[in-house]
Amino acid sequence: MRPRVLDRYIAGEILGPSLIALVVFSFLFLVNLIFQLANLVIQEGLGPGAAGRMFLYSLPVLLSYTLPVGLLAGTIIAFGRLSADSEAVALRAAGLPVRSLLRAPLALGAALALALALSNFWLVPAARAGQERLQEQATRMANLMRMVKPGVFYDRVPGVLFYVEAMEPEKDRYEKVLIYQRPSPEKDMITVARWARLVEGADPGSLQFLLGPGQSAVFNRAEPEKVQLSSFDQQALTVVPARSAAAAKRADLSSMGPGELLQRMDAAGRDAPGLLEHAALRYEIHRRLSTALAGLLFALIGVPLGLANARGGRGAGFSLSLGVVLFYWILASTLGDLALKGRLGPAPAAWLPDLAVLAAGLYFLRRRWDRPAERRVWAWPALLRWPRAGAASPGPALERASQPAHAEGWLSVVDRYLLGHAARFFFLIAGALLVLDWIVELRALAEFLTGRSQWILFGKYLAGQSVGFFLLLLPLTLLMTTLVVLGILEKGNEVTALKAGGVSLYRISFTFLALAAAVGAAAWVAGESVAPAANRAAQRHRADLKHFVSKFLNVNYDVWLFAPGRAALYHYEHYDPKRGVFEGFSRYGLSPAGDVLTDRFYADQARFSAEKSLSFTAGWIWAAGTRFRRQPSGQMAVPVGKEYFVIPAYLEGQTLSSPELARLIEDLKAKGLPVHRQRMDYYRKSADAATPLALLLVGLPFAFSVG
């Protein structure tokens, strides 16, 4: 049966705004995706070709989120226009039933639901599996050659440490090489060589080196006097990266096809772990179906929300769709966590969010059609209409603003009028983003909030974290504010009135550009003074709440560093800052050529007793060609003080000012530790101050047309 004229007309009205909304929401996701890909290229060594494939693999996952949101926003905007222009009223007055308006959005929603179901069961799992394969390549041979830098320890391969003094690109090899690995939990193996070259290995999960003249030493922790020392002129060394517990587990559920999901359900045991896995697999199948059906339900609820949004415009349509999706996402995520923990059945956890949206859609539809056509049952909150008050009749404020701009102190009438509008929307948008961030943080840390003291820590964490988050999103918030304010002024013909009063678009733009410059300067000052302390406090509170210290917060575990001048190599397994004790402390002596291990000192515990003196307990000394000697306790002289051995507590740029970052970079370089992350943070601090102005220079030409 061919679509009717009305159905084609409504479908056309929906598809245009839906495409715009899809582009807008996809762009927001793509910004984060591009940053993730840049991190894989810069820090993980992923090649440009692999990064391009990773981007393509990410598109099905991205579209599975943004397509339903785009259809929802398009439906709200389309029916809002039909209601604002009284076309919906005219259709109802002509005797057309309610279902005549629902046919087109429900047909589009059904088509989208079918496409999402096919994507969720076949396309998305294949894309996620491809992503996992590409991420594994980041530590393989082709990328390792690009990632290992001279004079810097490289520990991105799990369980392995690399260090090279120099590189010879013409010979495609490293010079003065050190490789540390742990073949078993009770053994340490350290290999030094004058040169090394990566070669193809038989096992794709391992790395193989061809080493020049050098030496290998294997130390037994249980029997340290039994040292296996071997010298070689040339040797092939295979390095097998350690697999973490997470990597050794089964593949992620989201990367499994339907056949694999059913097979694993049949293979799941009947004991407690097997039942939990069986429930997780059942939930995954229900989740894929329910999220596909969400496209249809979003189209249903979009009709009454759009008819009630007669005067809200596109901005309100986007906001309404975000509100609905946020509600759906929070409910689905919470119930999904309960299902994976075995506290809720898989089917109810997957389908309750859909039932909630369906019930809300039917309720709004019933209320909408039970009321007279000329009355609006539900309107967009007055808060968003407040800045537009008097748009139809400008009133005294606009009459004054439409006069030619003239100075009244620092600000003219036009400046005060525009800045007043900007301030209202700026704090509204910033507040909404902060609330959204708090919800995300609450979801991430909910399992740790078990008592009053934990809630207090969580509140302190949010207070400090919000400072950095606000500064991070400040440029985007200002851009969104400018787009909304100028769009509203343009839609209400206020920009036309200002131009008729002699105020040019350049003069209007100058106000916002000056605001961007001021915001950038204020953000730089806050980033150098207030934000570092707030971020440090937030990270401390988060660590206390989770009882976990991340590597980038405090590098106190498994630290390697050189003495000044590379005269000796030091390593400790853990540093306890409260007691000032180094646990598992070692000193390795190397020959000047870097191809011979001359000696090793080890102590279970060591602490500084003087400026350059360590007192230790349960120690021993091994030297090549001499007798092994135990030392229950004693003193050992070191060339540097305690501050050299203890890695700074905070290594992230957001927790330090520019002078502190500069000092940290020089300190880390001297120890042989990587500094590219800190160097990037150092330059980014200055660049961030110019970001608001740069974004507005790009966005202002579009701001006058969004109305």
Rosetta blueprint (number, residue, H / E / L):
1 M L
2 R L
3 P L
4 R L
5 V H
6 L H
7 D H
8 R H
9 Y H
10 I H
11 A H
12 G H
13 E H
14 I H
15 L H
16 G H
17 P H
18 S H
19 L H
20 I H
21 A H
22 L H
23 V H
24 V H
25 F H
26 S H
27 F H
28 L H
29 F H
30 L H
31 V H
32 N H
33 L H
34 I H
35 F H
36 Q H
37 L H
38 A H
39 N H
40 L H
41 V H
42 I H
43 Q L
44 E L
45 G L
46 L L
47 G L
48 P H
49 G H
50 A H
51 A H
52 G H
53 R H
54 M H
55 F H
56 L H
57 Y H
58 S H
59 L H
60 P H
61 V H
62 L H
63 L H
64 S H
65 Y H
66 T H
67 L H
68 P H
69 V H
70 G H
71 L H
72 L H
73 A H
74 G H
75 T H
76 I H
77 I H
78 A H
79 F H
80 G H
81 R H
82 L H
83 S H
84 A H
85 D L
86 S L
87 E H
88 A H
89 V H
90 A H
91 L H
92 R H
93 A H
94 A L
95 G L
96 L L
97 P L
98 V L
99 R H
100 S H
101 L H
102 L H
103 R H
104 A H
105 P H
106 L H
107 A H
108 L H
109 G H
110 A H
111 A H
112 L H
113 A H
114 L H
115 A H
116 L H
117 A H
118 L H
119 S H
120 N H
121 F H
122 W H
123 L H
124 V H
125 P H
126 A H
127 A H
128 R H
129 A H
130 G H
131 Q H
132 E H
133 R H
134 L H
135 Q H
136 E H
137 Q H
138 A H
139 T H
140 R L
141 M H
142 A H
143 N H
144 L H
145 M H
146 R H
147 M H
148 V L
149 K L
150 P L
151 G L
152 V L
153 F L
154 Y E
155 D L
156 R L
157 V L
158 P L
159 G L
160 V E
161 L E
162 F E
163 Y E
164 V E
165 E E
166 A E
167 M E
168 E E
169 P L
170 E L
171 K L
172 D L
173 R E
174 Y E
175 E E
176 K E
177 V E
178 L E
179 I E
180 Y E
181 Q E
182 R E
183 P E
184 S E
185 P L
186 E L
187 K E
188 D E
189 M E
190 I E
191 T E
192 V E
193 A E
194 R E
195 W E
196 A E
197 R E
198 L E
199 V E
200 E L
201 G L
202 A L
203 D L
204 P L
205 G L
206 S L
207 L E
208 Q E
209 F E
210 L E
211 L E
212 G L
213 P L
214 G E
215 Q E
216 S E
217 A E
218 V E
219 F E
220 N E
221 R L
222 A L
223 E L
224 P L
225 E L
226 K L
227 V E
228 Q E
229 L E
230 S E
231 S E
232 F E
233 D L
234 Q L
235 Q E
236 A E
237 L E
238 T E
239 V E
240 V L
241 P L
242 A L
243 R L
244 S L
245 A H
246 A H
247 A H
248 A H
249 K L
250 R L
251 A L
252 D L
253 L H
254 S H
255 S H
256 M L
257 G L
258 P H
259 G H
260 E H
261 L H
262 L H
263 Q H
264 R H
265 M H
266 D H
267 A H
268 A L
269 G L
270 R L
271 D L
272 A H
273 P H
274 G H
275 L H
276 L H
277 E H
278 H H
279 A H
280 A H
281 L H
282 R H
283 Y H
284 E H
285 I H
286 H H
287 R H
288 R H
289 L H
290 S H
291 T H
292 A H
293 L H
294 A H
295 G H
296 L H
297 L H
298 F H
299 A H
300 L H
301 I H
302 G H
303 V H
304 P H
305 L H
306 G H
307 L H
308 A H
309 N L
310 A L
311 R L
312 G L
313 G H
314 R H
315 G H
316 A H
317 G H
318 F H
319 S H
320 L H
321 S H
322 L H
323 G H
324 V H
325 V H
326 L H
327 F H
328 Y H
329 W H
330 I H
331 L H
332 A H
333 S H
334 T H
335 L H
336 G H
337 D H
338 L H
339 A H
340 L H
341 K L
342 G L
343 R L
344 L L
345 G L
346 P H
347 A H
348 P H
349 A H
350 A H
351 W H
352 L H
353 P H
354 D H
355 L H
356 A H
357 V H
358 L H
359 A H
360 A H
361 G H
362 L H
363 Y H
364 F H
365 L H
366 R H
367 R H
368 R H
369 W H
370 D H
371 R L
372 P L
373 A L
374 E L
375 R L
376 R L
377 V L
378 W L
379 A L
380 W L
381 P L
382 A H
383 L H
384 L H
385 R H
386 W H
387 P H
388 R H
389 A L
390 G L
391 A L
392 A L
393 S L
394 P L
395 G H
396 P H
397 A H
398 L H
399 E H
400 R H
401 A H
402 S L
403 Q L
404 P L
405 A L
406 H L
407 A E
408 E E
409 G L
410 W L
411 L E
412 S E
413 V H
414 V H
415 D H
416 R H
417 Y H
418 L H
419 L H
420 G H
421 H H
422 A H
423 A H
424 R H
425 F H
426 F H
427 F H
428 L H
429 I H
430 A H
431 G H
432 A H
433 L H
434 L H
435 V H
436 L H
437 D H
438 W H
439 I H
440 V H
441 E H
442 L H
443 R H
444 A H
445 L H
446 A H
447 E H
448 F H
449 L L
450 T L
451 G L
452 R H
453 S H
454 Q H
455 W H
456 I H
457 L H
458 F H
459 G H
460 K H
461 Y H
462 L H
463 A H
464 G H
465 Q H
466 S H
467 V H
468 G H
469 F H
470 F H
471 L H
472 L H
473 L L
474 L H
475 P H
476 L H
477 T H
478 L H
479 L H
480 M H
481 T H
482 T H
483 L H
484 V H
485 V H
486 L H
487 G H
488 I H
489 L H
490 E H
491 K H
492 G L
493 N L
494 E H
495 V H
496 T H
497 A H
498 L H
499 K H
500 A H
501 G L
502 G L
503 V L
504 S L
505 L H
506 Y H
507 R H
508 I H
509 S H
510 F H
511 T H
512 F H
513 L H
514 A H
515 L H
516 A H
517 A H
518 A H
519 V H
520 G H
521 A H
522 A H
523 A H
524 W H
525 V H
526 A H
527 G H
528 E H
529 S L
530 V H
531 A H
532 P H
533 A H
534 A H
535 N H
536 R H
537 A H
538 A H
539 Q H
540 R H
541 H H
542 R H
543 A H
544 D H
545 L H
546 K H
547 H L
548 F L
549 V L
550 S L
551 K L
552 F L
553 L L
554 N L
555 V L
556 N L
557 Y E
558 D E
559 V E
560 W E
561 L E
562 F E
563 A L
564 P H
565 G H
566 R H
567 A L
568 A L
569 L E
570 Y E
571 H E
572 Y E
573 E E
574 H E
575 Y E
576 D E
577 P L
578 K L
579 R L
580 G L
581 V E
582 F E
583 E E
584 G E
585 F E
586 S E
587 R E
588 Y E
589 G E
590 L E
591 S L
592 P L
593 A L
594 G L
595 D L
596 V L
597 L E
598 T E
599 D E
600 R E
601 F E
602 Y E
603 A E
604 D E
605 Q E
606 A E
607 R E
608 F E
609 S E
610 A E
611 E L
612 K L
613 S E
614 L E
615 S E
616 F E
617 T E
618 A E
619 G E
620 W E
621 I E
622 W E
623 A E
624 A L
625 G L
626 T L
627 R L
628 F L
629 R E
630 R E
631 Q E
632 P E
633 S E
634 G E
635 Q E
636 M E
637 A E
638 V L
639 P L
640 V L
641 G L
642 K H
643 E H
644 Y H
645 F H
646 V L
647 I L
648 P L
649 A L
650 Y L
651 L L
652 E L
653 G H
654 Q H
655 T H
656 L L
657 S L
658 S H
659 P H
660 E H
661 L H
662 A H
663 R H
664 L H
665 I H
666 E H
667 D H
668 L H
669 K H
670 A H
671 K H
672 G L
673 L L
674 P L
675 V L
676 H H
677 R H
678 Q H
679 R H
680 M H
681 D H
682 Y H
683 Y H
684 R H
685 K H
686 S H
687 A H
688 D H
689 A H
690 A H
691 T H
692 P H
693 L H
694 A H
695 L H
696 L H
697 L H
698 V H
699 G H
700 L H
701 P H
702 F H
703 A H
704 F L
705 S L
706 V L
707 G L
